[in-house]
């Protein structure tokens, strides 16, 4: 029973990843690395995921904030705003 569920999950992940455009991923990474600071925002479950993503960017040594936190500075030229939505 669990084996069937695991196979189903892996199949769904494979389907999603097969639709990812690697050039867009590379462009996204380059935008992140070029940015002076990064601000992320989202709502609901996707908001929770994007907050985790922003935190990981900070762990990598990048300057990253989550919109809504009291420490977020204003966004200016050279900064990157990442907005995520599941809807």
FENLINMO-V88636 format. One record per residue. RES is the residue in one small letter. PSI is psi in degrees with one decimal (NA if undefined). BURIAL is # if it has 16 or more other C-alpha atoms within 10 Angstrom, else .. Layout:
RES;PSI;BURIAL
RES;PSI;BURIAL
//
This chain:
x;-49.3;.
x;-37.8;.
x;-39.4;.
x;-41.8;.
x;-42.1;.
x;-43.9;.
x;-39.5;.
x;-45.5;.
x;-47.4;.
x;-36.7;.
x;-43.5;.
x;-40.4;.
x;-43.0;.
x;-41.3;.
x;-46.1;.
x;-48.2;.
x;-28.5;.
x;-17.6;.
x;-2.0;.
x;129.8;.
x;110.9;.
x;-31.7;.
x;-38.9;.
x;-37.5;.
x;-45.3;.
x;-41.4;.
x;-41.6;.
x;-45.3;.
x;-44.1;.
x;-39.4;.
x;-42.2;.
x;-46.8;#
x;-27.3;.
x;-19.3;.
x;143.1;#
x;-47.3;.
x;157.1;#
x;132.9;#
x;128.4;#
x;150.9;#
x;154.2;#
x;172.5;#
x;159.3;.
x;-145.8;.
x;-38.5;.
x;-35.1;#
x;-39.7;#
x;-41.3;.
x;-43.2;.
x;-32.1;#
x;-41.4;#
x;-39.5;.
x;-45.5;.
x;-40.0;#
x;-40.8;#
x;-36.0;.
x;-41.5;#
x;-39.6;.
x;-28.5;.
x;-1.1;.
x;4.7;.
x;155.8;#
x;106.9;#
x;143.8;#
x;160.4;#
x;125.0;#
x;133.9;#
x;-23.4;.
x;151.6;.
x;-12.4;.
x;4.6;.
x;119.7;.
x;169.4;.
x;153.8;.
x;138.9;.
x;-178.9;.
x;134.8;.
x;-5.4;.
x;164.9;#
x;128.4;#
x;122.1;#
x;118.2;.
x;129.2;.
x;139.4;#
x;139.6;.
x;-4.5;.
x;NA;.
//
